[in-house]
Amino acid sequence: MFYAGIDLHKQSITVCVVDKHLNVQIRKRLMCANESAIIAFFTELGLFRAVVEATASHEWFVKLIESLAEKVVLAHPGKLRIIAESTRKSDRLDAQILAEFLALDIIPTSYRATPRQRDHRCLVRQRNTIQRWITSVKNRIRRIMSNYNADRQDLFSKAGQEFVSTYSLSAADRFSMDQLIAEWNFFRQQLQAANQALKGFASAAPIREQHQRELLQSIPGVGFVTTEVVLSEIADIDRFDSQKQVVAYAGLAPGQRESAGKSKELHIEKSGSRHLRWALVEAAWQLVRRVPRWKTIYERLKKRLKAKKAIVAIARRLLGMMVAIMKSGEPFSVTHQPS
């Protein structure tokens, strides 16, 4: 049995192959564009296991060699600190460390999403990107109008748009405004199309996924967008053993510093899924505005924490509730009420 460590880059891969005694057998650099050469190299290895870091572009490579390998392992980049912190960092060394760790069976693994889960994330993240574009354009429109002391709350309603179209602006500002309005209308059409694509995707969901979707939407204040982001980013709730693990994955867990027997709570770690963190914080704001019980808890937290920390605490509680409901398989009830 051979153990292949692969350091994957956009243009090339560096491979180091070791035996069970950690002796280096082969070192090889291959170009990503030459897939036939990659297949030929790994075919000649015979019986082998391979490891590659779970970077953004790993999927094509895993698909290429997984039928040739006894096993392909995805390494968690954030947990391989020994490589990131090495003072003698190089592609050759990175590949060798990966191979040695694989032979010793001490690779910190990363979850590999299924094809459906990857498609779900793709659709959700595209929709969120369009929403950010819309927000950016609206902010720029408001900026122009505020320069004339003419910004108003209903600026993006039908009456507000009629107001914008007839308001006297300079020639340059009118040119910019017309283009921004055109962008805004275009992105709104894109958002509508993305929502339709997501709804179509959801309608074809397997039974378990559809049930989880219904469970999340049984929570007061949790709507379509939040549900889709949570499902797509978590992917499989069973891969987490506890609520704490999911909270850490979302990057909502506060850091801790302890010295001389005293501990201090730091800012949230922000080390997990930024998409999931964004959706939960946005949902938390909606909850405290619309649901009296959540608002009461938020006001209580805000007395001893700043507003931002208080809303993050609400987001953590909301995520904990979601995890409990998804794992139990029971819809929201009064027993799930926050306290």
Secondary structure, DSSP 8 states (H G I E B T S, - for coil): -EEEEEEE-SSEEEEEEE-TT--EEEEEEEETT-HHHHHHHHHHH-SEEEEEE--TT-HHHHHHHTTTSSEEEEE-GGG-HHHHT-TT--HHHHHHHHHHHHHTT---B-----HHHHHHHHHHHHHHHHHHHHHHHHHHHHHHHHTTT---TTTTSHHHHHHHHHS---HHHHHHHHHHHHHHHHHHHHHHHHHHHHHHHHHT--HHHHHHHHHHHTSTT--HHHHHHHHHHH--GGG-SSHHHHHHHTT-SEEEEEETTEEEEEEE---S-HHHHHHHHHHHHHHHHH-HHHHHHHHHHHHHS-HHHHHHHHHHHHHHHHHHHHHHT----GGG---
